[in-house]
Amino acid sequence: MKAIVLGGSSGIGRAIAESLRTIDCDVIAASRKDIDTSNLASVKRFIKKHKETDILVLNTGGPVPKQFSQVTEKDWQKYHNQLFLGFCILLQKLKVRNGGYIFAITSGVIREPNPRLVISSAYRLAFTAVFKLASKDLSSKNISCVNIAPGPINTDRMRELVGDLDEFAKSLPMRRVGEPREIGDFVAAIVKNRIKYLSGVTINFDGANSNFVL
């Protein structure tokens, strides 16, 4: 099977690409130089080059932490494309073959908004709503849509947010942050075992760190 993993050169995206390769997927691990979802022309060029796939992983980094009062109009415009509109265009225009999978890598802020991550909180939640609705249309083609909302994961992004990961981990229920490989192996397991009825759902990958019930 063919897989396209956006943000596949580092962090969670790279881990997903590596795990998919272990189950004999032909993986395109796209970096920002291959597709920049904040640039709609870049998104359209990518779709023209990569017209279809069996597995699509929608993944991108987040903005620099800012409070609401610090966000500029330029920030809103850039991340509207990067975290929302670029993904919507990919969902509509890049064909996922019947029986395939689409994974969206969002964030725990879709359920617990973070005042330091107001842009991510807004646009990742907006895309989650679109992804949920799209999953209903895509189900007629046996395409499964799974939204993974990571919590504290051992990435450069998390270090940017919290600083010392070892110290931060002491405050977590499991006394550790998650590893990108754990998300990668989870995605690969769904594909390898042909789990199809798990669609239109959000998986909170946070080591029991969140407080919400549903």
C-alpha positions in Angstrom: 0.0 0.0 0.0 1.0 3.6 -0.6 1.1 6.1 2.3 1.7 9.8 2.3 2.7 11.3 5.6 2.8 15.0 5.9 5.4 16.4 8.3 7.2 13.1 7.9 10.7 14.3 8.4 10.6 14.7 12.2 8.7 14.0 15.4 5.4 12.2 15.3 5.2 12.3 11.5 8.6 10.6 11.1 7.6 8.0 13.7 4.4 7.2 11.8 6.3 6.9 8.5 8.9 4.6 10.0 6.2 2.4 11.6 4.3 2.1 8.3 7.4 1.0 6.5 7.7 -1.9 8.9 4.4 -3.3 7.5 5.6 -2.9 4.0 3.9 0.3 3.1 5.5 2.4 0.3 5.8 5.7 2.3 6.3 9.2 1.0 7.4 11.1 4.1 6.8 14.7 3.0 8.8 17.5 4.6 8.0 21.3 4.5 10.0 21.6 1.4 7.7 19.1 -0.3 4.5 20.7 0.9 3.9 23.8 3.0 0.2 23.7 4.1 0.3 27.4 4.9 0.9 28.0 1.2 -2.1 27.0 -0.8 -0.1 27.0 -4.1 2.3 24.5 -2.5 -0.6 22.3 -1.5 -2.1 22.3 -5.0 1.3 21.5 -6.5 1.7 18.6 -4.1 -1.8 17.2 -5.1 -0.9 17.5 -8.8 2.2 15.5 -8.2 0.7 12.9 -5.8 -2.8 12.3 -7.1 -3.8 9.3 -5.0 -2.8 7.1 -2.1 -4.1 4.4 0.2 -3.1 6.1 3.5 -3.0 9.8 4.1 -1.6 11.3 7.3 -2.5 14.9 7.8 0.2 16.3 10.1 1.9 19.7 10.6 3.7 21.6 13.3 2.0 24.3 15.4 2.6 28.0 15.8 4.8 29.7 18.4 2.9 29.9 21.7 1.0 33.2 22.0 -1.8 34.5 24.1 -4.9 35.8 22.3 -3.9 39.5 22.8 -0.5 38.7 21.1 -1.9 37.1 17.9 -1.6 39.3 14.8 -3.8 39.3 11.7 -0.8 37.8 9.8 -0.7 34.9 12.3 -4.5 34.2 11.8 -4.1 34.2 8.1 -1.0 32.0 8.0 -2.4 29.4 10.4 -5.9 29.4 9.0 -4.2 27.9 5.9 -1.6 25.7 7.7 -3.9 24.1 10.3 -7.2 24.3 8.5 -7.7 25.3 4.9 -4.7 23.4 3.5 -5.9 20.2 5.1 -9.5 20.8 3.8 -8.2 21.0 0.3 -6.1 17.9 0.7 -9.2 16.0 2.0 -11.2 17.1 -1.0 -8.7 16.9 -3.8 -6.1 14.1 -3.0 -7.8 10.8 -3.7 -7.7 8.1 -1.1 -8.5 4.8 -2.7 -11.4 2.7 -1.6 -10.7 0.8 1.6 -8.0 3.3 2.6 -7.2 5.3 5.8 -6.9 8.9 6.7 -5.3 9.9 9.9 -5.4 13.5 11.3 -2.8 14.4 13.9 -4.3 17.3 15.8 -3.8 18.0 19.5 -5.3 17.7 23.0 -6.2 21.4 22.8 -9.2 20.5 20.7 -10.9 19.4 23.9 -9.0 21.5 26.5 -8.1 24.8 24.9 -4.8 26.2 26.1 -4.6 30.0 26.5 -0.9 29.9 25.3 -2.0 28.0 22.2 -5.0 30.0 21.1 -4.3 29.6 17.3 -3.9 25.8 17.6 -7.0 25.6 19.9 -9.1 27.4 17.3 -8.0 25.9 14.0 -7.3 22.3 15.0 -10.8 22.2 16.5 -12.3 23.7 13.4 -10.6 21.0 11.2 -11.7 18.3 13.6 -15.3 19.3 12.9 -14.7 19.1 9.1 -12.9 15.8 9.5 -15.8 14.3 11.5 -18.3 15.3 8.8 -16.0 14.1 6.0 -15.7 10.7 7.7 -19.4 10.1 7.0 -19.1 10.8 3.3 -15.9 8.7 3.0 -17.4 5.7 4.9 -19.3 4.8 1.8 -16.0 4.0 0.2 -14.8 2.0 3.2 -12.3 4.8 4.0 -11.6 5.0 7.7 -10.9 8.4 9.3 -9.1 8.5 12.7 -8.2 11.7 14.5 -5.3 11.3 16.9 -5.0 14.1 19.5 -1.6 13.8 21.2 -0.9 15.1 24.7 2.6 15.4 26.0 4.9 13.7 23.5 8.7 13.6 23.4 9.1 16.1 20.5 10.9 19.3 19.8 7.5 21.0 19.9 6.9 19.8 23.4 10.3 21.0 24.6 9.5 24.4 23.1 6.3 24.5 25.1 7.5 23.2 28.5 11.3 23.4 28.5 12.7 20.6 30.7 10.8 17.4 29.7 12.2 15.4 32.6 11.0 17.9 35.2 7.7 18.3 33.4 7.2 14.5 33.3 7.1 14.4 37.1 3.7 16.2 37.0 2.1 13.6 34.7 0.1 10.6 35.7 2.5 8.1 34.1 5.6 10.1 35.2 6.7 10.3 31.6 5.9 11.8 28.3 4.8 9.6 25.4 7.2 8.6 22.6 6.4 9.4 19.0 7.0 5.7 18.2 4.0 4.8 20.3 1.7 6.8 18.0 3.5 5.4 14.9 3.0 1.9 16.1 -0.7 2.6 16.9 -1.3 3.9 13.3 0.6 0.9 11.8 -1.4 -1.6 13.9 -4.7 -0.2 12.7 -3.6 -0.5 9.1 -1.9 -3.9 9.5 -5.0 -5.4 11.2 -7.4 -3.9 8.8 -9.4 -2.2 11.6 -12.2 -0.5 9.6 -15.1 0.3 12.0 -13.0 2.7 14.1 -13.9 5.7 12.0 -15.0 9.3 12.7 -13.4 9.1 16.2 -10.9 11.1 18.1 -8.3 9.2 20.1 -6.7 11.1 23.0 -3.1 9.9 23.1 -2.2 11.5 26.4 -1.3 8.9 29.0 -4.3 9.7 31.2 -3.2 13.4 31.4 -6.6 15.0 30.4 -9.4 15.6 32.7 -12.5 15.4 30.5 -14.7 12.3 30.5 -15.8 12.1 26.9 
